[in-house]
Amino acid sequence: MTTDDPLVQHLMDKMASRSEAGINKYKNTMVTTPMSAIAAIDNAIEECLDQAVYLEKAKRELQEKWTLKH
């Protein structure tokens, strides 16, 4: 599947690449992995917490750059 939106296409390509890396590493897809729903939810929560840390770091860096320019 492709799209005319380059940003969406970039993300689709990254998702496919990440999926392939996971399949190669764990020898399973998300469909075939032996993971309970609770474990999947816990993993997703951990990923969201990591995401919040990365976003806060990026926000602070941008705020510092914005403050220095003005």
Summary of the structure (lengths in Angstrom):
residues: 70
radius of gyration: 17.3
end to end distance: 44.0
largest distance: 53.0
contacts: 123
relative contact order: 0.06
helix: 77%
strand: 0%
